[in-house]
Amino acid sequence: MSFHLPSLVAILLSYLVGSLSFAVIVSRSLGMADPRSYGSGNPGATNVLRSGRKGAALATLLLDAFKGWLPVFLIRQYGGAVGLGYDVAALAGLAAFLGHLYPVFFGFKGGKGVATAAGVLLGIDAFLGLATGGTWLIIAVFFRYSSLASIVAAFFAPAYYLMGGGIAWPLSRVVLVTLIAISLLLIWRHRENIRRLAAGTESRLGSKKKE
């Protein structure tokens, strides 16, 4: 695929939207401690939940997912007027995901991107997002480890895309490569969690921060 100015602008704007770290923004707006200062230090919904503020964690989760979904949705719905197609929408989603991981507004130190990746998948196709989200939920409910659920879901996301290709959605090499990139980055960002899981020291869902 070839890039032209509208494509580059869309991808750049998507990265900037992804760079809004809602874990920090929500916490500051509610007078809470910076999520980078406790628990895992990760600015994400799971770590905000360790503060004991479930509403703040839910708001973080939804807003982080929304910023991944929004660029993909807008380009798929309205991008055709300026020559933006399915592939550009996927790349915009990847840009939003990278913005969450390396946010320009927060010193390039971001979260692990699980909620944002979920939003991107929902934007690409609702069934893809729901299948991957269902996988996360099953693992999380049975094992109570958010990190393990995220790693397993990340592994299966490209597989679900291939399984549904030609039936639920048209296959695209760019979209597939985008999904593989997101999955590999998610697993890489959970490398410390993988070590703690192997050592049996990983925190379970709902555990509060240490005083």
PyMOL CGO cylinders between C-alpha atoms (Angstrom):
from pymol import cmd
from pymol.cgo import CYLINDER

trace = [
    CYLINDER, 0.00, 0.00, 0.00, 1.14, 3.57, -0.66, 0.3, 1, 1, 1, 1, 1, 1,
    CYLINDER, 1.14, 3.57, -0.66, 0.91, 6.41, 1.81, 0.3, 1, 1, 1, 1, 1, 1,
    CYLINDER, 0.91, 6.41, 1.81, -0.39, 9.87, 0.99, 0.3, 1, 1, 1, 1, 1, 1,
    CYLINDER, -0.39, 9.87, 0.99, -0.88, 12.96, 3.14, 0.3, 1, 1, 1, 1, 1, 1,
    CYLINDER, -0.88, 12.96, 3.14, -4.33, 12.09, 4.57, 0.3, 1, 1, 1, 1, 1, 1,
    CYLINDER, -4.33, 12.09, 4.57, -3.01, 8.65, 5.59, 0.3, 1, 1, 1, 1, 1, 1,
    CYLINDER, -3.01, 8.65, 5.59, -0.01, 10.13, 7.37, 0.3, 1, 1, 1, 1, 1, 1,
    CYLINDER, -0.01, 10.13, 7.37, -2.14, 12.77, 9.09, 0.3, 1, 1, 1, 1, 1, 1,
    CYLINDER, -2.14, 12.77, 9.09, -4.63, 10.13, 10.25, 0.3, 1, 1, 1, 1, 1, 1,
    CYLINDER, -4.63, 10.13, 10.25, -1.86, 7.90, 11.63, 0.3, 1, 1, 1, 1, 1, 1,
    CYLINDER, -1.86, 7.90, 11.63, -0.16, 10.84, 13.41, 0.3, 1, 1, 1, 1, 1, 1,
    CYLINDER, -0.16, 10.84, 13.41, -3.42, 12.04, 14.98, 0.3, 1, 1, 1, 1, 1, 1,
    CYLINDER, -3.42, 12.04, 14.98, -4.17, 8.48, 16.09, 0.3, 1, 1, 1, 1, 1, 1,
    CYLINDER, -4.17, 8.48, 16.09, -0.80, 8.30, 17.84, 0.3, 1, 1, 1, 1, 1, 1,
    CYLINDER, -0.80, 8.30, 17.84, -1.52, 11.58, 19.63, 0.3, 1, 1, 1, 1, 1, 1,
    CYLINDER, -1.52, 11.58, 19.63, -4.94, 10.34, 20.76, 0.3, 1, 1, 1, 1, 1, 1,
    CYLINDER, -4.94, 10.34, 20.76, -3.30, 7.14, 22.00, 0.3, 1, 1, 1, 1, 1, 1,
    CYLINDER, -3.30, 7.14, 22.00, -0.78, 9.21, 23.95, 0.3, 1, 1, 1, 1, 1, 1,
    CYLINDER, -0.78, 9.21, 23.95, -3.51, 10.38, 26.34, 0.3, 1, 1, 1, 1, 1, 1,
    CYLINDER, -3.51, 10.38, 26.34, -2.73, 8.30, 29.44, 0.3, 1, 1, 1, 1, 1, 1,
    CYLINDER, -2.73, 8.30, 29.44, -6.16, 8.09, 31.02, 0.3, 1, 1, 1, 1, 1, 1,
    CYLINDER, -6.16, 8.09, 31.02, -4.92, 6.21, 34.10, 0.3, 1, 1, 1, 1, 1, 1,
    CYLINDER, -4.92, 6.21, 34.10, -2.95, 9.33, 35.02, 0.3, 1, 1, 1, 1, 1, 1,
    CYLINDER, -2.95, 9.33, 35.02, -5.60, 11.79, 33.79, 0.3, 1, 1, 1, 1, 1, 1,
    CYLINDER, -5.60, 11.79, 33.79, -8.47, 10.10, 35.67, 0.3, 1, 1, 1, 1, 1, 1,
    CYLINDER, -8.47, 10.10, 35.67, -6.40, 9.71, 38.83, 0.3, 1, 1, 1, 1, 1, 1,
    CYLINDER, -6.40, 9.71, 38.83, -5.37, 13.36, 38.82, 0.3, 1, 1, 1, 1, 1, 1,
    CYLINDER, -5.37, 13.36, 38.82, -8.91, 14.55, 38.18, 0.3, 1, 1, 1, 1, 1, 1,
    CYLINDER, -8.91, 14.55, 38.18, -10.15, 12.53, 41.20, 0.3, 1, 1, 1, 1, 1, 1,
    CYLINDER, -10.15, 12.53, 41.20, -7.33, 13.64, 43.51, 0.3, 1, 1, 1, 1, 1, 1,
    CYLINDER, -7.33, 13.64, 43.51, -5.83, 10.14, 43.63, 0.3, 1, 1, 1, 1, 1, 1,
    CYLINDER, -5.83, 10.14, 43.63, -2.20, 9.11, 43.74, 0.3, 1, 1, 1, 1, 1, 1,
    CYLINDER, -2.20, 9.11, 43.74, -0.39, 8.79, 40.43, 0.3, 1, 1, 1, 1, 1, 1,
    CYLINDER, -0.39, 8.79, 40.43, -0.78, 5.14, 39.35, 0.3, 1, 1, 1, 1, 1, 1,
    CYLINDER, -0.78, 5.14, 39.35, 2.88, 5.13, 38.38, 0.3, 1, 1, 1, 1, 1, 1,
    CYLINDER, 2.88, 5.13, 38.38, 3.73, 5.52, 42.08, 0.3, 1, 1, 1, 1, 1, 1,
    CYLINDER, 3.73, 5.52, 42.08, 2.24, 2.30, 43.48, 0.3, 1, 1, 1, 1, 1, 1,
    CYLINDER, 2.24, 2.30, 43.48, 1.54, -1.34, 42.68, 0.3, 1, 1, 1, 1, 1, 1,
    CYLINDER, 1.54, -1.34, 42.68, 3.17, -2.37, 39.42, 0.3, 1, 1, 1, 1, 1, 1,
    CYLINDER, 3.17, -2.37, 39.42, 3.76, 1.27, 38.48, 0.3, 1, 1, 1, 1, 1, 1,
    CYLINDER, 3.76, 1.27, 38.48, 1.87, 0.65, 35.26, 0.3, 1, 1, 1, 1, 1, 1,
    CYLINDER, 1.87, 0.65, 35.26, -0.51, 3.45, 34.17, 0.3, 1, 1, 1, 1, 1, 1,
    CYLINDER, -0.51, 3.45, 34.17, -3.41, 1.18, 33.33, 0.3, 1, 1, 1, 1, 1, 1,
    CYLINDER, -3.41, 1.18, 33.33, -6.82, 0.11, 34.61, 0.3, 1, 1, 1, 1, 1, 1,
    CYLINDER, -6.82, 0.11, 34.61, -5.56, -2.98, 36.46, 0.3, 1, 1, 1, 1, 1, 1,
    CYLINDER, -5.56, -2.98, 36.46, -3.10, -0.96, 38.51, 0.3, 1, 1, 1, 1, 1, 1,
    CYLINDER, -3.10, -0.96, 38.51, -5.67, 1.78, 39.18, 0.3, 1, 1, 1, 1, 1, 1,
    CYLINDER, -5.67, 1.78, 39.18, -7.92, -0.98, 40.56, 0.3, 1, 1, 1, 1, 1, 1,
    CYLINDER, -7.92, -0.98, 40.56, -5.25, -1.66, 43.18, 0.3, 1, 1, 1, 1, 1, 1,
    CYLINDER, -5.25, -1.66, 43.18, -6.03, 1.76, 44.65, 0.3, 1, 1, 1, 1, 1, 1,
    CYLINDER, -6.03, 1.76, 44.65, -9.43, 0.38, 45.69, 0.3, 1, 1, 1, 1, 1, 1,
    CYLINDER, -9.43, 0.38, 45.69, -11.29, 2.88, 43.48, 0.3, 1, 1, 1, 1, 1, 1,
    CYLINDER, -11.29, 2.88, 43.48, -13.31, 0.64, 41.18, 0.3, 1, 1, 1, 1, 1, 1,
    CYLINDER, -13.31, 0.64, 41.18, -15.01, 3.57, 39.47, 0.3, 1, 1, 1, 1, 1, 1,
    CYLINDER, -15.01, 3.57, 39.47, -11.67, 5.12, 38.55, 0.3, 1, 1, 1, 1, 1, 1,
    CYLINDER, -11.67, 5.12, 38.55, -10.43, 1.77, 37.24, 0.3, 1, 1, 1, 1, 1, 1,
    CYLINDER, -10.43, 1.77, 37.24, -13.57, 1.32, 35.13, 0.3, 1, 1, 1, 1, 1, 1,
    CYLINDER, -13.57, 1.32, 35.13, -13.30, 4.85, 33.73, 0.3, 1, 1, 1, 1, 1, 1,
    CYLINDER, -13.30, 4.85, 33.73, -9.64, 4.22, 32.84, 0.3, 1, 1, 1, 1, 1, 1,
    CYLINDER, -9.64, 4.22, 32.84, -10.50, 0.93, 31.16, 0.3, 1, 1, 1, 1, 1, 1,
    CYLINDER, -10.50, 0.93, 31.16, -13.30, 2.41, 29.05, 0.3, 1, 1, 1, 1, 1, 1,
    CYLINDER, -13.30, 2.41, 29.05, -11.37, 5.54, 28.03, 0.3, 1, 1, 1, 1, 1, 1,
    CYLINDER, -11.37, 5.54, 28.03, -8.24, 3.57, 27.13, 0.3, 1, 1, 1, 1, 1, 1,
    CYLINDER, -8.24, 3.57, 27.13, -10.35, 1.22, 25.00, 0.3, 1, 1, 1, 1, 1, 1,
    CYLINDER, -10.35, 1.22, 25.00, -12.21, 4.15, 23.45, 0.3, 1, 1, 1, 1, 1, 1,
    CYLINDER, -12.21, 4.15, 23.45, -9.02, 5.85, 22.27, 0.3, 1, 1, 1, 1, 1, 1,
    CYLINDER, -9.02, 5.85, 22.27, -8.02, 2.65, 20.45, 0.3, 1, 1, 1, 1, 1, 1,
    CYLINDER, -8.02, 2.65, 20.45, -11.45, 2.16, 18.91, 0.3, 1, 1, 1, 1, 1, 1,
    CYLINDER, -11.45, 2.16, 18.91, -12.16, 5.75, 17.84, 0.3, 1, 1, 1, 1, 1, 1,
    CYLINDER, -12.16, 5.75, 17.84, -9.51, 6.26, 15.10, 0.3, 1, 1, 1, 1, 1, 1,
    CYLINDER, -9.51, 6.26, 15.10, -10.27, 2.88, 13.54, 0.3, 1, 1, 1, 1, 1, 1,
    CYLINDER, -10.27, 2.88, 13.54, -14.01, 3.50, 13.59, 0.3, 1, 1, 1, 1, 1, 1,
    CYLINDER, -14.01, 3.50, 13.59, -13.77, 7.03, 12.16, 0.3, 1, 1, 1, 1, 1, 1,
    CYLINDER, -13.77, 7.03, 12.16, -11.51, 5.98, 9.30, 0.3, 1, 1, 1, 1, 1, 1,
    CYLINDER, -11.51, 5.98, 9.30, -13.64, 2.95, 8.44, 0.3, 1, 1, 1, 1, 1, 1,
    CYLINDER, -13.64, 2.95, 8.44, -16.81, 5.02, 8.49, 0.3, 1, 1, 1, 1, 1, 1,
    CYLINDER, -16.81, 5.02, 8.49, -15.68, 8.28, 6.92, 0.3, 1, 1, 1, 1, 1, 1,
    CYLINDER, -15.68, 8.28, 6.92, -12.16, 7.77, 5.55, 0.3, 1, 1, 1, 1, 1, 1,
    CYLINDER, -12.16, 7.77, 5.55, -13.31, 6.65, 2.12, 0.3, 1, 1, 1, 1, 1, 1,
    CYLINDER, -13.31, 6.65, 2.12, -14.05, 10.24, 1.17, 0.3, 1, 1, 1, 1, 1, 1,
    CYLINDER, -14.05, 10.24, 1.17, -10.33, 11.06, 1.34, 0.3, 1, 1, 1, 1, 1, 1,
    CYLINDER, -10.33, 11.06, 1.34, -9.01, 7.69, 0.16, 0.3, 1, 1, 1, 1, 1, 1,
    CYLINDER, -9.01, 7.69, 0.16, -8.49, 6.06, 3.54, 0.3, 1, 1, 1, 1, 1, 1,
    CYLINDER, -8.49, 6.06, 3.54, -9.33, 2.37, 3.58, 0.3, 1, 1, 1, 1, 1, 1,
    CYLINDER, -9.33, 2.37, 3.58, -9.33, -0.71, 5.78, 0.3, 1, 1, 1, 1, 1, 1,
    CYLINDER, -9.33, -0.71, 5.78, -5.54, -0.99, 5.88, 0.3, 1, 1, 1, 1, 1, 1,
    CYLINDER, -5.54, -0.99, 5.88, -5.04, 2.63, 6.96, 0.3, 1, 1, 1, 1, 1, 1,
    CYLINDER, -5.04, 2.63, 6.96, -7.66, 2.13, 9.68, 0.3, 1, 1, 1, 1, 1, 1,
    CYLINDER, -7.66, 2.13, 9.68, -5.67, -0.81, 11.06, 0.3, 1, 1, 1, 1, 1, 1,
    CYLINDER, -5.67, -0.81, 11.06, -2.41, 1.15, 10.96, 0.3, 1, 1, 1, 1, 1, 1,
    CYLINDER, -2.41, 1.15, 10.96, -4.12, 4.05, 12.74, 0.3, 1, 1, 1, 1, 1, 1,
    CYLINDER, -4.12, 4.05, 12.74, -5.15, 1.57, 15.43, 0.3, 1, 1, 1, 1, 1, 1,
    CYLINDER, -5.15, 1.57, 15.43, -1.55, 0.41, 15.73, 0.3, 1, 1, 1, 1, 1, 1,
    CYLINDER, -1.55, 0.41, 15.73, -0.47, 4.06, 16.03, 0.3, 1, 1, 1, 1, 1, 1,
    CYLINDER, -0.47, 4.06, 16.03, -2.98, 4.66, 18.86, 0.3, 1, 1, 1, 1, 1, 1,
    CYLINDER, -2.98, 4.66, 18.86, -1.69, 1.51, 20.57, 0.3, 1, 1, 1, 1, 1, 1,
    CYLINDER, -1.69, 1.51, 20.57, 1.91, 2.71, 20.25, 0.3, 1, 1, 1, 1, 1, 1,
    CYLINDER, 1.91, 2.71, 20.25, 0.81, 6.06, 21.64, 0.3, 1, 1, 1, 1, 1, 1,
    CYLINDER, 0.81, 6.06, 21.64, -0.45, 4.31, 24.75, 0.3, 1, 1, 1, 1, 1, 1,
    CYLINDER, -0.45, 4.31, 24.75, 2.80, 2.37, 25.12, 0.3, 1, 1, 1, 1, 1, 1,
    CYLINDER, 2.80, 2.37, 25.12, 5.05, 5.37, 24.38, 0.3, 1, 1, 1, 1, 1, 1,
    CYLINDER, 5.05, 5.37, 24.38, 2.98, 8.54, 25.02, 0.3, 1, 1, 1, 1, 1, 1,
    CYLINDER, 2.98, 8.54, 25.02, 4.57, 11.76, 23.84, 0.3, 1, 1, 1, 1, 1, 1,
    CYLINDER, 4.57, 11.76, 23.84, 2.66, 13.69, 26.53, 0.3, 1, 1, 1, 1, 1, 1,
    CYLINDER, 2.66, 13.69, 26.53, 3.98, 11.54, 29.40, 0.3, 1, 1, 1, 1, 1, 1,
    CYLINDER, 3.98, 11.54, 29.40, 7.67, 11.14, 28.71, 0.3, 1, 1, 1, 1, 1, 1,
    CYLINDER, 7.67, 11.14, 28.71, 7.15, 8.11, 26.43, 0.3, 1, 1, 1, 1, 1, 1,
    CYLINDER, 7.15, 8.11, 26.43, 6.46, 5.97, 29.52, 0.3, 1, 1, 1, 1, 1, 1,
    CYLINDER, 6.46, 5.97, 29.52, 3.05, 4.38, 29.11, 0.3, 1, 1, 1, 1, 1, 1,
    CYLINDER, 3.05, 4.38, 29.11, 1.02, 1.32, 29.98, 0.3, 1, 1, 1, 1, 1, 1,
    CYLINDER, 1.02, 1.32, 29.98, 0.91, -2.16, 28.58, 0.3, 1, 1, 1, 1, 1, 1,
    CYLINDER, 0.91, -2.16, 28.58, -1.90, -1.43, 26.15, 0.3, 1, 1, 1, 1, 1, 1,
    CYLINDER, -1.90, -1.43, 26.15, -4.40, -4.19, 26.86, 0.3, 1, 1, 1, 1, 1, 1,
    CYLINDER, -4.40, -4.19, 26.86, -7.53, -2.01, 26.90, 0.3, 1, 1, 1, 1, 1, 1,
    CYLINDER, -7.53, -2.01, 26.90, -6.32, 0.08, 23.95, 0.3, 1, 1, 1, 1, 1, 1,
    CYLINDER, -6.32, 0.08, 23.95, -5.59, -3.06, 21.95, 0.3, 1, 1, 1, 1, 1, 1,
    CYLINDER, -5.59, -3.06, 21.95, -9.09, -4.32, 22.75, 0.3, 1, 1, 1, 1, 1, 1,
    CYLINDER, -9.09, -4.32, 22.75, -10.51, -1.07, 21.39, 0.3, 1, 1, 1, 1, 1, 1,
    CYLINDER, -10.51, -1.07, 21.39, -8.47, -1.43, 18.20, 0.3, 1, 1, 1, 1, 1, 1,
    CYLINDER, -8.47, -1.43, 18.20, -9.76, -4.99, 17.68, 0.3, 1, 1, 1, 1, 1, 1,
    CYLINDER, -9.76, -4.99, 17.68, -13.35, -3.87, 18.20, 0.3, 1, 1, 1, 1, 1, 1,
    CYLINDER, -13.35, -3.87, 18.20, -12.79, -1.13, 15.65, 0.3, 1, 1, 1, 1, 1, 1,
    CYLINDER, -12.79, -1.13, 15.65, -11.39, -3.56, 13.09, 0.3, 1, 1, 1, 1, 1, 1,
    CYLINDER, -11.39, -3.56, 13.09, -14.31, -5.93, 13.61, 0.3, 1, 1, 1, 1, 1, 1,
    CYLINDER, -14.31, -5.93, 13.61, -16.71, -6.32, 16.53, 0.3, 1, 1, 1, 1, 1, 1,
    CYLINDER, -16.71, -6.32, 16.53, -16.65, -10.14, 16.39, 0.3, 1, 1, 1, 1, 1, 1,
    CYLINDER, -16.65, -10.14, 16.39, -12.84, -10.15, 16.43, 0.3, 1, 1, 1, 1, 1, 1,
    CYLINDER, -12.84, -10.15, 16.43, -12.84, -7.90, 19.47, 0.3, 1, 1, 1, 1, 1, 1,
    CYLINDER, -12.84, -7.90, 19.47, -15.51, -9.93, 21.25, 0.3, 1, 1, 1, 1, 1, 1,
    CYLINDER, -15.51, -9.93, 21.25, -13.77, -13.25, 20.57, 0.3, 1, 1, 1, 1, 1, 1,
    CYLINDER, -13.77, -13.25, 20.57, -10.47, -11.93, 21.90, 0.3, 1, 1, 1, 1, 1, 1,
    CYLINDER, -10.47, -11.93, 21.90, -12.17, -10.23, 24.84, 0.3, 1, 1, 1, 1, 1, 1,
    CYLINDER, -12.17, -10.23, 24.84, -14.04, -13.44, 25.64, 0.3, 1, 1, 1, 1, 1, 1,
    CYLINDER, -14.04, -13.44, 25.64, -10.73, -15.29, 25.75, 0.3, 1, 1, 1, 1, 1, 1,
    CYLINDER, -10.73, -15.29, 25.75, -9.34, -12.69, 28.17, 0.3, 1, 1, 1, 1, 1, 1,
    CYLINDER, -9.34, -12.69, 28.17, -12.43, -12.98, 30.38, 0.3, 1, 1, 1, 1, 1, 1,
    CYLINDER, -12.43, -12.98, 30.38, -12.36, -16.79, 30.56, 0.3, 1, 1, 1, 1, 1, 1,
    CYLINDER, -12.36, -16.79, 30.56, -8.68, -16.87, 31.58, 0.3, 1, 1, 1, 1, 1, 1,
    CYLINDER, -8.68, -16.87, 31.58, -9.13, -13.99, 34.04, 0.3, 1, 1, 1, 1, 1, 1,
    CYLINDER, -9.13, -13.99, 34.04, -12.14, -15.59, 35.74, 0.3, 1, 1, 1, 1, 1, 1,
    CYLINDER, -12.14, -15.59, 35.74, -10.53, -19.01, 36.11, 0.3, 1, 1, 1, 1, 1, 1,
    CYLINDER, -10.53, -19.01, 36.11, -6.99, -17.96, 37.02, 0.3, 1, 1, 1, 1, 1, 1,
    CYLINDER, -6.99, -17.96, 37.02, -7.46, -14.42, 38.45, 0.3, 1, 1, 1, 1, 1, 1,
    CYLINDER, -7.46, -14.42, 38.45, -4.37, -13.09, 36.67, 0.3, 1, 1, 1, 1, 1, 1,
    CYLINDER, -4.37, -13.09, 36.67, -4.94, -10.12, 34.38, 0.3, 1, 1, 1, 1, 1, 1,
    CYLINDER, -4.94, -10.12, 34.38, -1.47, -10.50, 32.91, 0.3, 1, 1, 1, 1, 1, 1,
    CYLINDER, -1.47, -10.50, 32.91, -1.97, -14.17, 32.00, 0.3, 1, 1, 1, 1, 1, 1,
    CYLINDER, -1.97, -14.17, 32.00, -5.35, -13.40, 30.45, 0.3, 1, 1, 1, 1, 1, 1,
    CYLINDER, -5.35, -13.40, 30.45, -3.79, -10.61, 28.39, 0.3, 1, 1, 1, 1, 1, 1,
    CYLINDER, -3.79, -10.61, 28.39, -0.94, -12.79, 27.16, 0.3, 1, 1, 1, 1, 1, 1,
    CYLINDER, -0.94, -12.79, 27.16, -3.26, -15.62, 26.12, 0.3, 1, 1, 1, 1, 1, 1,
    CYLINDER, -3.26, -15.62, 26.12, -5.70, -13.24, 24.42, 0.3, 1, 1, 1, 1, 1, 1,
    CYLINDER, -5.70, -13.24, 24.42, -2.83, -11.53, 22.58, 0.3, 1, 1, 1, 1, 1, 1,
    CYLINDER, -2.83, -11.53, 22.58, -1.65, -14.91, 21.30, 0.3, 1, 1, 1, 1, 1, 1,
    CYLINDER, -1.65, -14.91, 21.30, -5.07, -15.82, 19.95, 0.3, 1, 1, 1, 1, 1, 1,
    CYLINDER, -5.07, -15.82, 19.95, -6.05, -12.48, 18.34, 0.3, 1, 1, 1, 1, 1, 1,
    CYLINDER, -6.05, -12.48, 18.34, -4.21, -13.01, 15.00, 0.3, 1, 1, 1, 1, 1, 1,
    CYLINDER, -4.21, -13.01, 15.00, -5.43, -16.62, 14.94, 0.3, 1, 1, 1, 1, 1, 1,
    CYLINDER, -5.43, -16.62, 14.94, -9.03, -15.50, 15.32, 0.3, 1, 1, 1, 1, 1, 1,
    CYLINDER, -9.03, -15.50, 15.32, -8.53, -13.04, 12.46, 0.3, 1, 1, 1, 1, 1, 1,
    CYLINDER, -8.53, -13.04, 12.46, -7.22, -15.81, 10.20, 0.3, 1, 1, 1, 1, 1, 1,
    CYLINDER, -7.22, -15.81, 10.20, -9.98, -18.20, 11.25, 0.3, 1, 1, 1, 1, 1, 1,
    CYLINDER, -9.98, -18.20, 11.25, -12.67, -15.68, 10.29, 0.3, 1, 1, 1, 1, 1, 1,
    CYLINDER, -12.67, -15.68, 10.29, -10.98, -14.50, 7.11, 0.3, 1, 1, 1, 1, 1, 1,
    CYLINDER, -10.98, -14.50, 7.11, -13.14, -14.86, 4.03, 0.3, 1, 1, 1, 1, 1, 1,
    CYLINDER, -13.14, -14.86, 4.03, -16.20, -15.59, 6.18, 0.3, 1, 1, 1, 1, 1, 1,
    CYLINDER, -16.20, -15.59, 6.18, -16.70, -12.88, 8.80, 0.3, 1, 1, 1, 1, 1, 1,
    CYLINDER, -16.70, -12.88, 8.80, -14.32, -10.32, 7.20, 0.3, 1, 1, 1, 1, 1, 1,
    CYLINDER, -14.32, -10.32, 7.20, -12.02, -9.96, 4.18, 0.3, 1, 1, 1, 1, 1, 1,
    CYLINDER, -12.02, -9.96, 4.18, -8.42, -10.96, 4.84, 0.3, 1, 1, 1, 1, 1, 1,
    CYLINDER, -8.42, -10.96, 4.84, -5.80, -8.23, 4.59, 0.3, 1, 1, 1, 1, 1, 1,
    CYLINDER, -5.80, -8.23, 4.59, -2.06, -8.75, 4.91, 0.3, 1, 1, 1, 1, 1, 1,
    CYLINDER, -2.06, -8.75, 4.91, -1.64, -5.29, 6.44, 0.3, 1, 1, 1, 1, 1, 1,
    CYLINDER, -1.64, -5.29, 6.44, -4.31, -5.97, 9.07, 0.3, 1, 1, 1, 1, 1, 1,
    CYLINDER, -4.31, -5.97, 9.07, -2.79, -9.36, 9.89, 0.3, 1, 1, 1, 1, 1, 1,
    CYLINDER, -2.79, -9.36, 9.89, 0.70, -7.88, 10.28, 0.3, 1, 1, 1, 1, 1, 1,
    CYLINDER, 0.70, -7.88, 10.28, -0.79, -5.12, 12.44, 0.3, 1, 1, 1, 1, 1, 1,
    CYLINDER, -0.79, -5.12, 12.44, -2.46, -7.67, 14.72, 0.3, 1, 1, 1, 1, 1, 1,
    CYLINDER, -2.46, -7.67, 14.72, 0.75, -9.71, 14.99, 0.3, 1, 1, 1, 1, 1, 1,
    CYLINDER, 0.75, -9.71, 14.99, 2.70, -6.55, 15.86, 0.3, 1, 1, 1, 1, 1, 1,
    CYLINDER, 2.70, -6.55, 15.86, 0.19, -5.59, 18.57, 0.3, 1, 1, 1, 1, 1, 1,
    CYLINDER, 0.19, -5.59, 18.57, 0.24, -9.13, 19.97, 0.3, 1, 1, 1, 1, 1, 1,
    CYLINDER, 0.24, -9.13, 19.97, 4.03, -9.33, 20.09, 0.3, 1, 1, 1, 1, 1, 1,
    CYLINDER, 4.03, -9.33, 20.09, 4.28, -5.90, 21.72, 0.3, 1, 1, 1, 1, 1, 1,
    CYLINDER, 4.28, -5.90, 21.72, 1.68, -6.87, 24.32, 0.3, 1, 1, 1, 1, 1, 1,
    CYLINDER, 1.68, -6.87, 24.32, 3.59, -10.02, 25.21, 0.3, 1, 1, 1, 1, 1, 1,
    CYLINDER, 3.59, -10.02, 25.21, 6.87, -8.07, 25.32, 0.3, 1, 1, 1, 1, 1, 1,
    CYLINDER, 6.87, -8.07, 25.32, 5.34, -5.46, 27.65, 0.3, 1, 1, 1, 1, 1, 1,
    CYLINDER, 5.34, -5.46, 27.65, 4.29, -8.30, 29.96, 0.3, 1, 1, 1, 1, 1, 1,
    CYLINDER, 4.29, -8.30, 29.96, 7.77, -9.82, 30.17, 0.3, 1, 1, 1, 1, 1, 1,
    CYLINDER, 7.77, -9.82, 30.17, 8.14, -8.92, 33.87, 0.3, 1, 1, 1, 1, 1, 1,
    CYLINDER, 8.14, -8.92, 33.87, 4.69, -10.39, 34.54, 0.3, 1, 1, 1, 1, 1, 1,
    CYLINDER, 4.69, -10.39, 34.54, 5.78, -13.60, 32.81, 0.3, 1, 1, 1, 1, 1, 1,
    CYLINDER, 5.78, -13.60, 32.81, 8.77, -13.81, 35.16, 0.3, 1, 1, 1, 1, 1, 1,
    CYLINDER, 8.77, -13.81, 35.16, 6.54, -13.23, 38.20, 0.3, 1, 1, 1, 1, 1, 1,
    CYLINDER, 6.54, -13.23, 38.20, 4.02, -15.80, 36.97, 0.3, 1, 1, 1, 1, 1, 1,
    CYLINDER, 4.02, -15.80, 36.97, 6.80, -18.34, 36.65, 0.3, 1, 1, 1, 1, 1, 1,
    CYLINDER, 6.80, -18.34, 36.65, 8.03, -17.46, 40.15, 0.3, 1, 1, 1, 1, 1, 1,
    CYLINDER, 8.03, -17.46, 40.15, 4.52, -17.52, 41.65, 0.3, 1, 1, 1, 1, 1, 1,
    CYLINDER, 4.52, -17.52, 41.65, 4.73, -13.89, 42.82, 0.3, 1, 1, 1, 1, 1, 1,
    CYLINDER, 4.73, -13.89, 42.82, 2.35, -12.24, 40.36, 0.3, 1, 1, 1, 1, 1, 1,
    CYLINDER, 2.35, -12.24, 40.36, -0.48, -10.16, 41.89, 0.3, 1, 1, 1, 1, 1, 1,
    CYLINDER, -0.48, -10.16, 41.89, -4.00, -11.44, 41.34, 0.3, 1, 1, 1, 1, 1, 1,
    CYLINDER, -4.00, -11.44, 41.34, -6.91, -9.36, 40.10, 0.3, 1, 1, 1, 1, 1, 1,
    CYLINDER, -6.91, -9.36, 40.10, -8.37, -7.12, 42.79, 0.3, 1, 1, 1, 1, 1, 1,
    CYLINDER, -8.37, -7.12, 42.79, -5.34, -7.17, 45.09, 0.3, 1, 1, 1, 1, 1, 1,
    CYLINDER, -5.34, -7.17, 45.09, -4.76, -3.74, 46.61, 0.3, 1, 1, 1, 1, 1, 1,
    CYLINDER, -4.76, -3.74, 46.61, -1.54, -1.76, 46.67, 0.3, 1, 1, 1, 1, 1, 1,
    CYLINDER, -1.54, -1.76, 46.67, 0.90, -2.34, 49.48, 0.3, 1, 1, 1, 1, 1, 1,
    CYLINDER, 0.90, -2.34, 49.48, 1.08, 0.45, 52.05, 0.3, 1, 1, 1, 1, 1, 1,
]
cmd.load_cgo(trace, "trace")
